[in-house]
Amino acid sequence: MQSEEVIHGNVSIKETASSELKYSPFIFVTLVLMAVALVYVWSHIRMTELEYMVAEEMSIKENLLEEQRKLNVEIATLKSPQRIESFAKHKLQMSYPEREQVIVLNNHNDVAQSSHKD
């Protein structure tokens, strides 16, 4: 009876070892495929995140360009000669000088005369 158990025990050990060997390549291939699938999914998720980041940055760029356009219009408005004249007349109470108040300086003739005198 003991020899019978030993024989059956040896056979079951051999069967277990052979069944482990049969599943070993299957498990290896499955693990490799799972790793490849995980890398693919991770790269797809990363690409999606980057696309969202690019879209957000483009939106920020568009907002900044719109703000720049508005500021350029405001600068043009503030630099307008009509606005400056109106501000000078009403807020600063300035007016155009009378003809008698205007003094014309002729630097070109003064320089020419002083060089002839030397």
C-alpha positions in Angstrom: 0.0 0.0 0.0 2.8 2.4 0.8 4.5 1.7 -2.5 1.1 2.4 -4.2 0.9 5.8 -2.4 4.4 6.7 -3.2 3.7 5.9 -6.9 0.5 8.0 -6.8 2.3 10.7 -4.9 5.1 10.8 -7.5 2.6 10.9 -10.3 0.6 13.7 -8.8 3.8 15.7 -8.2 4.9 15.2 -11.8 1.4 16.1 -13.1 1.4 19.3 -11.0 4.9 20.3 -12.3 3.9 19.6 -15.8 0.7 21.7 -15.5 2.7 24.6 -14.0 5.0 24.4 -17.0 2.0 24.5 -19.3 0.6 27.7 -17.7 4.0 29.4 -17.4 4.2 30.7 -21.0 0.5 31.6 -21.0 1.0 33.7 -17.8 4.1 35.3 -19.2 2.3 36.3 -22.5 -0.7 37.5 -20.5 1.5 39.7 -18.3 3.4 41.1 -21.3 0.1 41.9 -23.0 -1.2 43.6 -19.8 1.9 45.6 -19.5 1.6 46.7 -23.2 -2.1 47.6 -22.6 -1.2 49.6 -19.5 1.5 51.5 -21.4 -0.9 52.2 -24.2 -3.7 53.4 -21.9 -1.2 55.6 -19.9 0.1 57.2 -23.0 -3.4 57.8 -24.3 -4.4 59.4 -21.0 -1.2 61.5 -21.0 -1.9 62.7 -24.5 -5.4 63.7 -23.6 -4.1 65.7 -20.6 -1.6 67.4 -22.8 -4.3 68.3 -25.4 -6.4 69.8 -22.6 -3.4 71.8 -21.4 -2.7 73.1 -25.0 -6.4 74.0 -25.4 -6.3 75.9 -22.1 -3.1 77.8 -23.1 -4.6 78.7 -26.5 -7.7 80.0 -24.7 -5.4 82.1 -22.4 -3.5 83.4 -25.5 -6.8 84.4 -27.2 -7.9 86.2 -24.1 -4.6 88.1 -23.9 -4.7 89.0 -27.5 -8.3 90.4 -27.1 -7.1 92.4 -24.0 -4.2 93.7 -26.1 -6.5 94.9 -28.8 -8.7 96.7 -26.3 -5.7 98.3 -24.7 -4.4 99.5 -28.1 -7.8 101.1 -28.8 -7.7 102.7 -25.4 -4.2 104.0 -26.1 -5.2 105.4 -29.4 -8.2 107.1 -27.8 -6.1 108.6 -25.0 -3.5 109.9 -27.5 -6.1 111.5 -29.7 -5.3 115.2 -30.3 -9.0 116.1 -30.1 -9.2 114.5 -26.6 -6.1 116.2 -25.5 -7.4 119.6 -26.8 -10.7 119.1 -25.1 -9.0 118.1 -21.8 -6.7 121.2 -22.0 -9.7 123.5 -22.6 -12.1 122.2 -20.1 -10.1 120.6 -17.3 -7.0 122.8 -17.4 -8.9 125.9 -18.7 -6.3 126.6 -21.3 -7.0 128.5 -24.5 -5.1 129.4 -27.7 -2.8 132.4 -27.3 -3.7 135.7 -28.8 -1.5 137.0 -31.6 0.3 139.5 -29.3 1.2 136.6 -26.9 3.1 134.7 -29.5 6.8 135.2 -29.6 8.7 133.7 -32.5 12.2 132.6 -31.9 14.4 132.4 -34.9 17.3 130.3 -33.8 18.7 129.8 -37.3 19.3 133.5 -37.9 20.7 134.0 -34.4 23.3 131.3 -35.0 24.2 132.7 -38.4 24.6 136.2 -37.1 26.7 135.1 -34.1 29.0 133.1 -36.4 29.5 136.2 -38.7 30.4 138.4 -35.8 33.2 136.1 -34.7 
